[in-house]
Amino acid sequence: MKRIRRSVNPAAAQRPADLASCVARAARPKFSLGYTPVVRSGSAKTDPGGMGMEFGVLRLRRGAKHREVTKRETVLVLLAGNVEVTMDGQTFRATRASLFDEKPATFHCGRGTPLVVRSDAADTEFAVVRTENPHPLPVRYYAPSDVTTEDRGAGLAQGACRRFVRTIFDCASRPDSELVIGEVVNFPGRWSSYPGHHHPQPEIYHYRFTLPQGYGHAELGDEVFKVRHGDTVSIPGGLDHAQVSAPGYGMYYLWIVRHLPRRPYKGFAFTPEHKWLLDPTQQGWQPPTGASKK
């Protein structure tokens, strides 16, 4: 049997010896009130995958406020709730009731920006991303209507990898940012980030499910990890990272890619041995129609 030579970016050689350290387990059933750091750049202990960016969850009760003057480029993606956000004197309002049925509202600013967040709902939650960016960055609010949804994977592999991909901003729409951010809605029992692909830039996935007991599996190269509601996975550059959700459970994940110096993220490379799945005329093996049971 001929051995298949996998195409893996050389950056994968820099991955930690124990990839399990790249999976941050959430404290269930909910994150604590206030800000909970999940990934913190600066040390191998708090950033084992070498993401070079920070990720956390901000949770506020009705009437509560969060204030700061940002020290880094900062992005807040509304996960749930009703909010008023003021950035550098500009005020925006947004609401979100469902990660699966509604597109995101996102608030984006550079370092040195006065930021005030007020919750007008009983329970408001944000995903918060921060990274170094020496360049001036005007404030920007991305309304749900600004976000396009791509029906990706339709017609391929018997529909087994169909999912919705929402890109909030990328290198083309926000060239002054050090980040590319979006969301995936993974259909129950199906795959996403598939066929397997990789890129040299580091990436973070943060997961939610339609039911709190929902789960899925995340590939990091040749290793596979079970992921649950609220978990976060750091994906070192160069590793394939296909995902699958358990049947019955819709899976959502926020994805965040950090540009590398002189190597901005503009796309990914598919693993060659699985590229045939991109051809809609090749659907793979299917059970014979009307085959008798044995």
C-alpha positions in Angstrom: 0.0 0.0 0.0 1.5 3.3 -1.0 2.0 5.7 1.9 0.4 9.1 1.4 2.6 12.1 2.1 0.6 14.7 3.9 1.0 18.4 3.0 1.5 20.3 6.3 2.8 23.8 6.6 6.4 23.9 8.0 5.0 26.1 10.8 3.4 23.0 12.3 6.8 22.0 13.5 6.6 24.8 16.1 3.5 23.3 17.7 3.6 22.4 21.5 4.6 18.8 22.3 1.2 18.3 24.1 -1.6 19.5 21.9 -4.1 18.8 24.6 -2.8 22.0 26.3 -4.3 23.9 23.3 -7.9 23.0 24.4 -9.2 25.3 27.1 -12.2 23.8 28.9 -15.0 26.1 29.9 -16.4 26.3 33.4 -20.0 25.1 32.9 -22.8 25.9 32.7 -21.9 29.6 32.2 -18.9 31.9 32.4 -18.6 34.0 35.5 -19.9 37.5 35.6 -17.3 40.1 34.5 -14.3 39.3 32.2 -12.9 35.7 32.1 -9.5 35.4 30.3 -9.1 32.2 28.3 -6.0 32.7 26.1 -3.4 35.3 27.2 -0.3 35.9 25.1 3.0 36.3 26.7 3.9 32.8 28.1 3.7 29.2 27.2 1.4 28.5 30.2 -1.3 31.0 29.2 -0.8 30.8 25.4 0.4 27.2 24.8 -0.5 27.3 21.1 1.5 30.5 20.5 -1.5 32.5 19.3 0.1 35.9 20.1 -3.4 37.3 20.9 -5.8 37.3 23.8 -9.2 35.8 24.0 -11.8 36.0 26.7 -15.5 36.2 27.6 -17.2 39.3 29.0 -20.5 38.6 30.8 -22.7 41.4 32.3 -26.0 41.6 34.1 -28.7 44.2 33.3 -27.4 47.7 34.0 -23.8 46.6 34.5 -21.0 48.5 32.7 -17.5 47.6 31.6 -15.1 50.5 31.1 -11.5 50.6 29.8 -9.1 52.5 27.7 -7.9 49.8 25.3 -4.2 48.9 25.3 -4.4 46.8 22.1 -6.5 46.4 19.1 -9.8 45.2 20.5 -12.8 43.4 19.0 -16.0 42.6 20.9 -18.4 40.1 19.2 -21.9 40.1 20.8 -22.8 36.5 21.6 -26.1 37.3 23.4 -28.0 40.2 24.9 -28.9 43.8 24.4 -26.2 46.4 24.6 -25.0 50.0 24.2 -21.4 50.3 23.3 -19.5 53.6 23.2 -16.1 53.8 21.5 -14.2 57.0 21.3 -17.4 59.0 21.9 -19.4 57.1 19.2 -22.4 55.1 20.6 -23.9 52.0 19.0 -26.7 49.7 20.1 -27.2 46.1 19.2 -29.1 43.0 20.2 -28.7 39.3 19.6 -31.0 36.4 20.7 -29.5 33.5 18.8 -26.0 32.6 17.6 -27.5 30.1 15.1 -30.3 32.2 13.6 -28.9 35.7 13.7 -25.7 37.3 12.3 -23.3 39.0 14.7 -22.9 42.6 15.9 -19.2 43.4 16.3 -17.4 46.4 17.8 -13.8 47.1 16.7 -11.3 49.7 17.8 -7.5 50.3 18.2 -5.3 50.9 21.2 -5.9 53.9 23.3 -9.7 54.0 22.6 -12.0 54.9 25.5 -14.5 52.0 25.6 -17.8 51.7 27.6 -20.1 48.7 27.4 -23.5 48.7 29.1 -25.8 45.7 29.3 -29.6 46.3 28.8 -30.5 42.7 29.1 -30.7 40.3 32.0 -27.6 38.4 30.7 -25.3 39.8 28.0 -22.2 38.0 26.7 -19.3 39.1 24.5 -16.3 37.3 23.0 -13.4 39.7 23.4 -10.2 39.5 21.2 -7.1 41.6 21.6 -3.8 41.8 19.8 -0.9 44.1 19.3 -1.2 46.6 16.5 1.0 49.7 16.3 -1.1 51.4 13.7 -4.0 53.8 14.3 -7.3 52.1 13.9 -10.5 54.1 13.6 -13.5 52.7 15.5 -15.8 50.5 13.4 -19.2 48.9 14.2 -20.2 45.9 12.0 -24.0 45.6 12.1 -25.5 42.2 11.3 -26.6 43.6 7.9 -22.9 44.2 7.1 -22.0 40.5 7.4 -22.4 38.1 4.5 -23.3 34.5 5.0 -21.8 31.9 2.7 -23.5 28.5 2.2 -20.3 26.6 2.0 -20.0 22.9 1.1 -23.4 22.6 -0.5 -23.5 19.9 -3.1 -20.3 18.3 -1.9 -19.7 14.9 -0.2 -23.4 14.1 -0.1 -24.0 17.3 1.9 -21.9 16.0 4.8 -19.9 19.2 5.0 -22.5 21.9 4.4 -22.3 24.8 6.8 -22.8 28.5 7.0 -19.7 30.7 7.1 -20.0 34.4 8.2 -17.0 36.6 7.7 -17.2 39.7 9.8 -14.0 41.4 8.4 -10.9 40.2 6.6 -7.7 41.6 5.0 -9.7 43.2 2.2 -12.3 44.9 4.2 -10.1 45.9 7.2 -6.5 46.1 5.9 -5.3 48.1 8.9 -6.3 45.3 11.3 -4.0 42.5 12.5 -7.0 40.1 12.6 -9.5 38.2 10.5 -12.7 37.2 12.3 -15.8 35.3 11.5 -18.3 32.6 12.5 -19.3 29.1 11.4 -22.7 27.5 12.0 -22.0 23.7 11.8 -25.1 21.7 10.9 -25.8 18.8 13.3 -23.8 15.6 12.5 -21.9 17.3 9.7 -18.4 18.6 9.1 -16.9 22.0 8.7 -13.4 23.4 7.9 -13.5 20.5 5.5 -11.9 19.1 3.5 -9.0 19.5 5.9 -7.0 22.7 5.4 -4.1 24.6 7.0 -2.4 28.0 6.9 0.7 29.3 8.7 -1.2 31.9 10.8 -2.4 30.9 14.2 -6.2 30.7 14.8 -8.6 30.4 17.7 -12.0 28.6 17.7 -14.6 29.2 20.5 -17.5 26.8 20.6 -21.2 26.9 21.5 -24.0 24.3 20.9 -27.7 24.4 20.4 -28.1 22.5 23.7 -25.7 22.7 26.6 -25.0 19.0 26.5 -24.0 19.2 22.8 -20.5 18.3 21.7 -18.3 17.8 18.7 -14.8 16.8 17.8 -11.9 19.1 16.7 -8.9 17.9 14.7 -5.5 19.3 15.4 -3.3 17.6 12.8 -3.6 13.9 13.5 -5.0 14.4 17.0 -8.7 14.7 17.8 -10.3 16.4 20.9 -13.8 16.4 22.1 -15.2 19.9 22.4 -18.2 21.1 24.4 -20.2 24.2 25.0 -17.9 27.1 25.9 -14.6 25.4 25.1 -11.9 27.2 23.2 -9.2 25.6 20.9 -5.9 27.3 20.0 -4.8 26.1 16.5 -1.0 26.4 15.9 -0.1 27.5 12.4 0.3 24.7 9.9 -2.0 22.2 11.3 -5.1 20.8 9.6 -8.2 21.5 11.7 -11.4 19.9 10.4 -14.4 19.9 12.7 -17.5 17.7 13.2 -20.6 18.0 15.4 -22.5 15.2 17.0 -25.8 14.3 15.4 -28.7 16.3 16.9 -26.5 19.2 18.0 -25.9 22.3 16.0 -22.3 23.6 16.6 -21.3 27.3 16.4 -17.7 28.5 16.6 -16.2 31.9 16.4 -12.9 31.9 14.5 -10.1 34.4 14.9 -6.9 34.4 12.7 -3.9 36.6 13.5 -1.8 37.9 10.6 1.9 37.1 10.7 4.5 39.8 10.0 4.6 40.3 6.2 2.3 37.3 5.9 -1.3 38.4 6.2 -4.0 35.7 6.2 -5.7 35.6 2.8 -6.8 32.0 2.6 -5.8 28.4 3.3 -4.4 25.3 1.5 -6.4 22.1 1.3 -4.7 18.8 2.2 -4.0 17.3 -1.3 -5.3 13.7 -0.6 -8.8 15.1 0.2 -9.1 17.8 -2.5 -11.1 15.4 -4.7 -14.0 16.1 -2.4 -14.2 19.6 -3.9 -15.5 18.1 -7.2 -19.3 17.9 -7.0 -19.2 15.0 -9.6 -17.4 12.9 -7.0 -19.7 12.3 -4.1 -18.0 9.2 -2.6 -19.4 5.8 -1.8 -23.1 5.6 -1.3 -25.2 2.6 -0.1 -26.9 0.8 -3.0 -30.5 1.9 -3.6 -32.9 -0.8 -2.5 -30.1 -3.1 -1.3 -31.3 -6.0 0.8 -30.4 -6.1 4.5 -27.9 -8.8 5.6 
